[in-house]
Amino acid sequence: MIKKRINIRMSGLGGQGAVTAAHVLAMAASKDKKFAISNPFFGAEKRMAPAESYCRIGVEKIFDRGELVFPDVIEVFHPQVITMGKSYTMPFYSGIKEGGVVIINSDVPLLSKEDAERLNDLNVSVLYIKGTQIALEVAGTELSTNMTMIGSVAGITKCVTLESLDLAIQERFGKKFVASGGTASLDEAIKKKFAKKEMLLQKNFATIKYAYELGVEWAETNHVELCVAAAA
């Protein structure tokens, strides 16, 4: 299905970079000449507290902001979003559109029988991706888990190109970017993990690219067709 706009809801825990992920996606979409808006939603800015972010990408101007109630795609950054209900949206897939996609960072199945049946009734496709493991293997740090989540959703939906993602992370991490609160702390933690910014950029993009290719392969194998139209 080719859509003029795609809505992505990212549910995770504080410190995982869900806010950064939504912002990088929106930046990449802008570089692809598309329209995009990203915004966060969270309570206490502390590690392991529930955090959500939203990214809207389309080929026409986007005017709505705030909480994303009816997403096309839901990304789950941490198993506890599902297993412990650490989510501002319950159940975590509430509002997902028919024919949508759920991407879960886990190496084991987490859905209850009831939840799996409900998503199946909605014709929602579910991808389990070893996001943290991929980040550790490719980037050498779990702090790049959000890069795997960015890459997987981009590969499945084609909402942004790899080229634009490369430019977006260069702008986000390669230049002086002013963020606030927990987001700024996370960015600094990531930067300190690598000796040079060049290595940070290379490792982050390598992680994105790896997950992007996994997303493309999974979508083709499972006949998932949920793509954003090309910019005019």
NUKOLKOL-971219 format. One line per 3 residues: number of its first residue (from 0); their letters; for each residue x, y, z of N, C-alpha, C. Coordinates in nm, 3 decimals, padded with zeros to 5 digits. Layout:
<nodes>
NUM = A = X Y Z X Y Z X Y Z ~ ...
</nodes>
This chain:
<nodes>
0 = MIK = 00.084 -00.118 00.000 00.000 00.000 00.000 00.089 00.124 00.000 ~ 00.070 00.211 -00.098 00.145 00.335 -00.106 00.063 00.444 -00.038 ~ 00.119 00.506 00.062 00.047 00.608 00.139 00.110 00.745 00.120
3 = KRI = 00.027 00.848 00.128 00.078 00.984 00.120 00.143 01.026 00.250 ~ 00.110 00.953 00.356 00.166 00.986 00.487 00.171 00.862 00.574 ~ 00.273 00.856 00.658 00.287 00.745 00.751 00.310 00.800 00.891
6 = NIR = 00.242 00.741 00.988 00.253 00.783 01.127 00.324 00.674 01.207 ~ 00.429 00.711 01.276 00.511 00.614 01.350 00.512 00.650 01.498 ~ 00.474 00.555 01.581 00.480 00.575 01.726 00.591 00.488 01.783
9 = MSG = 00.679 00.549 01.862 00.791 00.479 01.921 00.773 00.474 02.071 ~ 00.767 00.353 02.126 00.748 00.335 02.270 00.872 00.269 02.329 ~ 00.928 00.334 02.427 01.049 00.278 02.489 01.063 00.323 02.632
12 = LGG = 01.185 00.317 02.682 01.215 00.359 02.818 01.320 00.470 02.812 ~ 01.320 00.553 02.914 01.415 00.664 02.917 01.558 00.617 02.903 ~ 01.635 00.685 02.819 01.775 00.651 02.796 01.799 00.567 02.673
15 = QGA = 01.692 00.524 02.605 01.708 00.440 02.486 01.716 00.520 02.356 ~ 01.689 00.647 02.362 01.701 00.729 02.242 01.580 00.728 02.151 ~ 01.461 00.702 02.205 01.341 00.703 02.122 01.312 00.844 02.069
18 = VTA = 01.337 00.945 02.151 01.315 01.083 02.108 01.412 01.118 01.996 ~ 01.537 01.081 02.013 01.638 01.106 01.910 01.603 01.033 01.781 ~ 01.554 00.910 01.792 01.520 00.831 01.674 01.413 00.900 01.590
21 = AHV = 01.309 00.949 01.656 01.202 01.018 01.584 01.254 01.144 01.517 ~ 01.342 01.215 01.586 01.396 01.339 01.530 01.486 01.311 01.409 ~ 01.570 01.209 01.419 01.657 01.173 01.307 01.574 01.133 01.185
24 = LAM = 01.469 01.055 01.206 01.381 01.016 01.095 01.319 01.138 01.028 ~ 01.271 01.231 01.110 01.209 01.352 01.056 01.311 01.436 00.979 ~ 01.432 01.446 01.033 01.538 01.520 00.963 01.568 01.456 00.828
27 = AAS = 01.575 01.322 00.827 01.604 01.251 00.703 01.492 01.272 00.601 ~ 01.368 01.271 00.647 01.255 01.292 00.556 01.263 01.430 00.492 ~ 01.301 01.529 00.570 01.314 01.665 00.517 01.421 01.670 00.409
30 = KDK = 01.528 01.595 00.428 01.635 01.591 00.329 01.591 01.517 00.202 ~ 01.488 01.433 00.216 01.429 01.367 00.099 01.319 01.451 00.035 ~ 01.308 01.577 00.079 01.208 01.671 00.027 01.066 01.631 00.064
33 = KFA = 01.052 01.562 00.176 00.919 01.529 00.227 00.888 01.618 00.347 ~ 00.765 01.615 00.390 00.726 01.690 00.508 00.731 01.597 00.629 ~ 00.773 01.650 00.743 00.785 01.566 00.861 00.776 01.647 00.989
36 = ISN = 00.720 01.585 01.091 00.715 01.644 01.225 00.745 01.534 01.326 ~ 00.830 01.563 01.423 00.854 01.468 01.531 00.832 01.540 01.664 ~ 00.785 01.467 01.761 00.770 01.525 01.894 00.771 01.415 01.999
39 = PFF = 00.819 01.450 02.120 00.828 01.352 02.228 00.708 01.359 02.321 ~ 00.693 01.255 02.402 00.590 01.253 02.506 00.645 01.169 02.620 ~ 00.671 01.234 02.733 00.722 01.158 02.847 00.693 01.234 02.976
42 = GAE = 00.702 01.163 03.086 00.683 01.223 03.217 00.817 01.256 03.277 ~ 00.858 01.177 03.376 00.988 01.201 03.441 01.102 01.170 03.345 ~ 01.196 01.262 03.333 01.313 01.239 03.247 01.418 01.161 03.324
45 = KRM = 01.399 01.030 03.330 01.496 00.945 03.398 01.503 00.811 03.328 ~ 01.613 00.744 03.346 01.634 00.615 03.282 01.528 00.515 03.327 ~ 01.482 00.436 03.230 01.388 00.327 03.251 01.245 00.373 03.279
48 = APA = 01.219 00.503 03.275 01.081 00.551 03.285 01.019 00.544 03.145 ~ 00.889 00.526 03.134 00.824 00.519 03.002 00.851 00.646 02.921 ~ 00.873 00.628 02.792 00.894 00.740 02.701 00.835 00.705 02.566
51 = ESY = 00.770 00.801 02.505 00.717 00.782 02.370 00.762 00.897 02.281 ~ 00.771 00.869 02.153 00.796 00.975 02.056 00.717 00.943 01.931 ~ 00.690 01.046 01.854 00.606 01.030 01.736 00.672 01.096 01.616
54 = CRI = 00.658 01.031 01.502 00.714 01.086 01.379 00.609 01.072 01.270 ~ 00.577 01.184 01.208 00.482 01.188 01.098 00.558 01.227 00.972 ~ 00.547 01.149 00.868 00.620 01.174 00.742 00.522 01.164 00.626
57 = GVE = 00.525 01.261 00.535 00.434 01.256 00.421 00.480 01.343 00.305 ~ 00.403 01.340 00.199 00.434 01.418 00.080 00.351 01.546 00.074 ~ 00.268 01.567 00.174 00.189 01.690 00.185 00.215 01.752 00.322
60 = KIF = 00.186 01.881 00.337 00.211 01.950 00.463 00.137 01.882 00.577 ~ 00.203 01.878 00.692 00.147 01.814 00.812 00.123 01.922 00.917 ~ 00.001 01.928 00.966 -00.034 02.033 01.060 -00.059 01.982 01.202
63 = DRG = -00.094 01.857 01.217 -00.125 01.806 01.351 00.002 01.766 01.425 ~ -00.002 01.787 01.555 00.110 01.753 01.642 00.058 01.675 01.763 ~ 00.144 01.658 01.859 00.101 01.594 01.983 00.095 01.444 01.974
66 = ELV = 00.025 01.384 02.068 00.018 01.239 02.078 -00.037 01.178 01.949 ~ 00.025 01.068 01.908 -00.016 01.001 01.786 -00.107 00.884 01.825 ~ -00.236 00.901 01.803 -00.335 00.804 01.851 -00.353 00.688 01.754
69 = FPD = -00.342 00.714 01.624 -00.368 00.610 01.525 -00.244 00.590 01.435 ~ -00.145 00.516 01.484 -00.022 00.496 01.407 -00.036 00.388 01.299 ~ 00.045 00.404 01.195 00.059 00.298 01.094 00.164 00.197 01.140
72 = VIE = 00.263 00.248 01.213 00.374 00.165 01.262 00.397 00.194 01.410 ~ 00.418 00.089 01.486 00.457 00.103 01.626 00.592 00.034 01.645 ~ 00.686 00.106 01.702 00.816 00.047 01.735 00.827 00.035 01.887
75 = VFH = 00.860 -00.084 01.933 00.878 -00.111 02.076 01.027 -00.125 02.102 ~ 01.083 -00.030 02.175 01.227 -00.026 02.197 01.273 -00.120 02.308 ~ 01.184 -00.155 02.400 01.224 -00.238 02.515 01.113 -00.338 02.549
78 = PQV = 01.148 -00.463 02.579 01.048 -00.564 02.612 00.954 -00.523 02.725 ~ 01.002 -00.442 02.822 00.918 -00.405 02.936 00.799 -00.319 02.896 ~ 00.805 -00.260 02.778 00.688 -00.187 02.727 00.569 -00.283 02.720
81 = ITM = 00.598 -00.408 02.684 00.494 -00.510 02.669 00.478 -00.591 02.797 ~ 00.588 -00.643 02.850 00.580 -00.737 02.961 00.541 -00.673 03.093 ~ 00.576 -00.543 03.111 00.546 -00.475 03.237 00.453 -00.356 03.219
84 = GKS = 00.405 -00.339 03.097 00.312 -00.229 03.072 00.373 -00.091 03.088 ~ 00.503 -00.078 03.064 00.567 00.053 03.075 00.543 00.133 02.948 ~ 00.420 00.177 02.934 00.379 00.249 02.815 00.267 00.344 02.850
87 = YTM = 00.267 00.460 02.785 00.159 00.555 02.807 00.034 00.513 02.730 ~ 00.049 00.418 02.640 -00.062 00.368 02.561 -00.081 00.221 02.593 ~ -00.199 00.187 02.642 -00.226 00.048 02.679 -00.354 -00.001 02.615
90 = PFY = -00.353 -00.122 02.556 -00.231 -00.199 02.532 -00.138 -00.122 02.439 ~ -00.014 -00.165 02.431 00.087 -00.087 02.358 00.050 -00.065 02.212 ~ -00.033 -00.154 02.155 -00.070 -00.143 02.014 -00.203 -00.070 01.994
93 = SGI = -00.255 -00.009 02.099 -00.382 00.061 02.091 -00.381 00.162 01.975 ~ -00.486 00.159 01.893 -00.501 00.256 01.786 -00.434 00.221 01.656 ~ -00.356 00.113 01.653 -00.285 00.083 01.529 -00.383 00.058 01.415
96 = KEG = -00.349 00.108 01.299 -00.437 00.097 01.184 -00.433 -00.043 01.124 ~ -00.541 -00.080 01.061 -00.547 -00.209 00.993 -00.440 -00.215 00.885 ~ -00.370 -00.328 00.879 -00.262 -00.342 00.781 -00.132 -00.278 00.825
99 = GVV = -00.125 -00.241 00.953 -00.006 -00.174 01.003 00.108 -00.271 01.034 ~ 00.213 -00.217 01.097 00.333 -00.294 01.129 00.375 -00.266 01.272 ~ 00.413 -00.371 01.345 00.471 -00.358 01.478 00.612 -00.414 01.474
102 = IIN = 00.709 -00.335 01.520 00.849 -00.376 01.524 00.892 -00.381 01.670 ~ 00.934 -00.498 01.715 00.965 -00.519 01.857 01.113 -00.555 01.874 ~ 01.181 -00.480 01.958 01.320 -00.509 01.989 01.326 -00.622 02.091
105 = SDV = 01.336 -00.744 02.042 01.343 -00.860 02.130 01.389 -00.981 02.050 ~ 01.459 -01.071 02.116 01.501 -01.194 02.049 01.411 -01.312 02.084 ~ 01.304 -01.284 02.161 01.206 -01.388 02.194 01.066 -01.331 02.177
108 = PLL = 00.967 -01.414 02.146 00.829 -01.367 02.132 00.777 -01.312 02.265 ~ 00.703 -01.201 02.260 00.654 -01.137 02.381 00.502 -01.124 02.385 ~ 00.436 -01.140 02.273 00.293 -01.117 02.267 00.215 -01.230 02.332
111 = SKE = 00.111 -01.194 02.405 00.021 -01.294 02.458 -00.062 -01.350 02.342 ~ -00.126 -01.462 02.366 -00.210 -01.523 02.263 -00.320 -01.426 02.221 ~ -00.379 -01.358 02.319 -00.487 -01.264 02.292 -00.439 -01.147 02.206
114 = DAE = -00.322 -01.092 02.242 -00.268 -00.979 02.166 -00.231 -01.021 02.024 ~ -00.171 -01.139 02.011 -00.133 -01.188 01.878 -00.258 -01.207 01.791 ~ -00.364 -01.259 01.849 -00.488 -01.280 01.773 -00.550 -01.147 01.733
117 = RLN = -00.545 -01.049 01.822 -00.601 -00.917 01.792 -00.525 -00.850 01.678 ~ -00.395 -00.857 01.681 -00.315 -00.798 01.573 -00.336 -00.872 01.442 ~ -00.350 -01.002 01.451 -00.377 -01.082 01.331 -00.512 -01.043 01.269
120 = DLN = -00.611 -01.019 01.354 -00.743 -00.978 01.305 -00.735 -00.844 01.231 ~ -00.642 -00.761 01.272 -00.624 -00.630 01.208 -00.527 -00.637 01.090 ~ -00.481 -00.758 01.060 -00.384 -00.778 00.952 -00.256 -00.698 00.976
123 = VSV = -00.216 -00.692 01.103 -00.093 -00.622 01.141 00.023 -00.720 01.138 ~ 00.129 -00.682 01.071 00.249 -00.766 01.063 00.343 -00.733 01.179 ~ 00.404 -00.836 01.237 00.490 -00.817 01.353 00.631 -00.866 01.321
126 = LYI = 00.727 -00.777 01.342 00.869 -00.812 01.324 00.940 -00.806 01.458 ~ 01.001 -00.917 01.497 01.092 -00.918 01.612 01.233 -00.898 01.558 ~ 01.300 -00.796 01.608 01.436 -00.769 01.564 01.528 -00.763 01.685
129 = KGT = 01.644 -00.823 01.675 01.740 -00.823 01.786 01.815 -00.690 01.786 ~ 01.740 -00.584 01.815 01.794 -00.450 01.803 01.915 -00.422 01.890 ~ 01.907 -00.459 02.016 02.019 -00.434 02.107 02.139 -00.520 02.072
132 = QIA = 02.114 -00.645 02.035 02.223 -00.734 01.996 02.293 -00.683 01.871 ~ 02.216 -00.636 01.775 02.275 -00.581 01.652 02.359 -00.459 01.686 ~ 02.308 -00.373 01.773 02.383 -00.253 01.812 02.516 -00.290 01.877
135 = LEV = 02.515 -00.391 01.962 02.637 -00.436 02.029 02.736 -00.494 01.928 ~ 02.686 -00.572 01.833 02.773 -00.638 01.736 02.829 -00.541 01.632 ~ 02.746 -00.447 01.587 02.790 -00.357 01.479 02.855 -00.230 01.533
138 = AGT = 02.792 -00.168 01.633 02.845 -00.042 01.684 02.930 -00.060 01.809 ~ 02.915 -00.175 01.875 02.993 -00.199 01.995 02.933 -00.139 02.121 ~ 02.808 -00.091 02.112 02.742 -00.033 02.229 02.592 -00.045 02.214
141 = ELS = 02.525 -00.073 02.326 02.379 -00.082 02.324 02.315 00.056 02.307 ~ 02.394 00.163 02.322 02.343 00.298 02.303 02.300 00.323 02.159 ~ 02.342 00.237 02.068 02.301 00.251 01.928 02.179 00.167 01.893
144 = TNM = 02.111 00.116 01.997 01.989 00.039 01.972 01.888 00.120 01.892 ~ 01.880 00.251 01.921 01.783 00.332 01.846 01.818 00.340 01.698 ~ 01.945 00.320 01.664 01.983 00.320 01.523 01.927 00.197 01.451
147 = TMI = 01.919 00.085 01.522 01.860 -00.035 01.460 01.710 -00.014 01.439 ~ 01.647 00.056 01.531 01.504 00.081 01.518 01.476 00.178 01.403 ~ 01.563 00.276 01.386 01.552 00.369 01.273 01.567 00.293 01.142
150 = GSV = 01.672 00.212 01.134 01.700 00.141 01.010 01.591 00.043 00.972 ~ 01.536 -00.029 01.070 01.435 -00.130 01.039 01.307 -00.067 00.986 ~ 01.261 00.040 01.048 01.137 00.103 01.001 01.157 00.168 00.864
153 = AGI = 01.275 00.223 00.841 01.302 00.284 00.710 01.309 00.177 00.601 ~ 01.369 00.062 00.633 01.378 -00.045 00.535 01.243 -00.103 00.498 ~ 01.155 -00.114 00.596 01.022 -00.171 00.573 00.932 -00.075 00.497
156 = TKC = 00.933 00.052 00.536 00.837 00.147 00.481 00.891 00.234 00.368 ~ 01.023 00.241 00.354 01.086 00.330 00.257 01.046 00.475 00.282 ~ 01.021 00.507 00.410 00.979 00.644 00.442 01.092 00.744 00.422
159 = VTL = 01.215 00.696 00.432 01.332 00.779 00.404 01.438 00.691 00.338 ~ 01.533 00.754 00.271 01.640 00.680 00.206 01.762 00.666 00.297 ~ 01.846 00.570 00.265 01.970 00.555 00.342 02.057 00.680 00.328
162 = ESL = 02.057 00.738 00.210 02.138 00.858 00.188 02.095 00.971 00.280 ~ 01.965 00.990 00.292 01.915 01.098 00.379 01.942 01.068 00.526 ~ 01.937 00.940 00.564 01.968 00.903 00.702 02.113 00.931 00.734
165 = DLA = 02.201 00.905 00.639 02.343 00.934 00.658 02.363 01.083 00.683 ~ 02.297 01.166 00.603 02.307 01.311 00.619 02.248 01.356 00.753 ~ 02.138 01.292 00.791 02.071 01.331 00.916 02.157 01.303 01.038
168 = IQE = 02.220 01.186 01.043 02.303 01.156 01.162 02.430 01.239 01.161 ~ 02.479 01.276 01.042 02.594 01.366 01.037 02.558 01.501 01.098 ~ 02.437 01.547 01.065 02.393 01.675 01.118 02.365 01.666 01.268
171 = RFG = 02.306 01.555 01.310 02.269 01.540 01.452 02.390 01.521 01.541 ~ 02.482 01.436 01.500 02.595 01.401 01.586 02.728 01.464 01.542 ~ 02.735 01.506 01.417 02.861 01.560 01.367 02.877 01.708 01.391
174 = KKF = 02.766 01.777 01.418 02.771 01.920 01.444 02.725 01.946 01.587 ~ 02.742 02.068 01.631 02.697 02.102 01.765 02.546 02.115 01.764 ~ 02.479 02.020 01.827 02.333 02.019 01.831 02.288 02.045 01.973
177 = VAS = 02.198 02.141 01.991 02.152 02.177 02.125 02.024 02.102 02.156 ~ 02.029 02.018 02.257 01.910 01.947 02.302 01.891 01.979 02.450 ~ 01.785 01.927 02.508 01.758 01.960 02.648 01.737 01.835 02.731
180 = GGT = 01.757 01.849 02.860 01.724 01.741 02.953 01.791 01.610 02.922 ~ 01.710 01.503 02.935 01.760 01.367 02.917 01.814 01.341 02.779 ~ 01.755 01.405 02.676 01.802 01.384 02.540 01.945 01.431 02.525
183 = ASL = 01.975 01.547 02.581 02.112 01.599 02.575 02.208 01.506 02.646 ~ 02.168 01.454 02.761 02.253 01.363 02.837 02.282 01.237 02.758 ~ 02.180 01.185 02.689 02.199 01.064 02.610 02.295 01.090 02.495
186 = DEA = 02.276 01.202 02.426 02.366 01.235 02.316 02.511 01.241 02.363 ~ 02.534 01.304 02.477 02.669 01.316 02.528 02.725 01.180 02.568 ~ 02.642 01.095 02.622 02.687 00.960 02.660 02.731 00.883 02.537
189 = IKK = 02.655 00.899 02.429 02.691 00.829 02.305 02.824 00.882 02.250 ~ 02.838 01.015 02.250 02.960 01.074 02.196 03.083 01.030 02.274 ~ 03.072 01.018 02.405 03.185 00.978 02.489 03.223 00.832 02.466
192 = KFA = 03.130 00.754 02.411 03.157 00.612 02.390 03.259 00.591 02.280 ~ 03.273 00.689 02.192 03.366 00.676 02.081 03.475 00.783 02.091 ~ 03.594 00.748 02.047 03.707 00.840 02.057 03.691 00.958 01.963
195 = KKE = 03.632 00.936 01.849 03.617 01.042 01.750 03.475 01.044 01.696 ~ 03.430 01.164 01.659 03.296 01.177 01.603 03.283 01.099 01.472 ~ 03.395 01.093 01.399 03.392 01.020 01.272 03.356 00.873 01.294
198 = MLL = 03.412 00.815 01.400 03.383 00.677 01.431 03.237 00.662 01.473 ~ 03.187 00.759 01.550 03.048 00.757 01.591 02.956 00.755 01.470 ~ 02.985 00.841 01.374 02.903 00.849 01.254 02.909 00.719 01.175
201 = QKN = 03.028 00.665 01.160 03.045 00.542 01.084 02.972 00.425 01.149 ~ 02.987 00.413 01.280 02.924 00.301 01.351 02.772 00.314 01.352 ~ 02.723 00.436 01.374 02.579 00.455 01.374 02.519 00.426 01.237
204 = FAT = 02.585 00.473 01.132 02.530 00.449 00.998 02.540 00.302 00.961 ~ 02.647 00.237 01.002 02.660 00.094 00.974 02.548 00.016 01.043 ~ 02.511 00.057 01.163 02.401 -00.007 01.235 02.269 00.017 01.164
207 = IKY = 02.247 00.141 01.123 02.125 00.174 01.049 02.117 00.091 00.921 ~ 02.226 00.086 00.847 02.227 00.015 00.718 02.200 -00.134 00.737 ~ 02.259 -00.192 00.839 02.238 -00.335 00.866 02.090 -00.363 00.893
210 = AYE = 02.030 -00.281 00.981 01.890 -00.299 01.015 01.798 -00.266 00.897 ~ 01.838 -00.168 00.818 01.760 -00.130 00.699 01.749 -00.249 00.603 ~ 01.860 -00.313 00.579 01.861 -00.428 00.488 01.779 -00.544 00.544
213 = LGV = 01.784 -00.563 00.677 01.699 -00.663 00.739 01.552 -00.630 00.719 ~ 01.519 -00.503 00.733 01.381 -00.459 00.715 01.331 -00.480 00.574 ~ 01.416 -00.449 00.477 01.380 -00.469 00.336 01.354 -00.617 00.309
216 = EWA = 01.446 -00.701 00.355 01.434 -00.846 00.334 01.308 -00.902 00.400 ~ 01.281 -00.858 00.523 01.164 -00.908 00.595 01.035 -00.867 00.524 ~ 01.029 -00.742 00.479 00.909 -00.693 00.412 00.884 -00.770 00.283
219 = ETN = 00.990 -00.797 00.209 00.975 -00.871 00.084 00.933 -01.016 00.110 ~ 00.996 -01.078 00.208 00.965 -01.217 00.240 00.823 -01.235 00.290 ~ 00.775 -01.138 00.368 00.643 -01.148 00.429 00.536 -01.070 00.351
222 = HVE = 00.574 -01.021 00.235 00.481 -00.950 00.147 00.415 -00.832 00.219 ~ 00.494 -00.760 00.295 00.445 -00.641 00.364 00.464 -00.520 00.273 ~ 00.355 -00.455 00.243 00.360 -00.339 00.154 00.297 -00.219 00.225
225 = LCV = 00.381 -00.141 00.288 00.338 -00.020 00.358 00.445 00.085 00.334 ~ 00.430 00.161 00.228 00.533 00.254 00.186 00.479 00.395 00.171 ~ 00.569 00.491 00.190 00.536 00.631 00.170 00.566 00.668 00.026
228 = AAA = 00.477 00.740 -00.037 00.498 00.783 -00.175 00.622 00.871 -00.185 ~ 00.683 00.872 -00.301 00.800 00.957 -00.323 00.759 01.103 -00.325 ~ 00.852 01.189 -00.286 00.824 01.332 -00.286 00.802 01.381 -00.429
231 = A = 00.717 01.480 -00.443 00.686 01.533 -00.578 00.807 01.608 -00.633
</nodes>
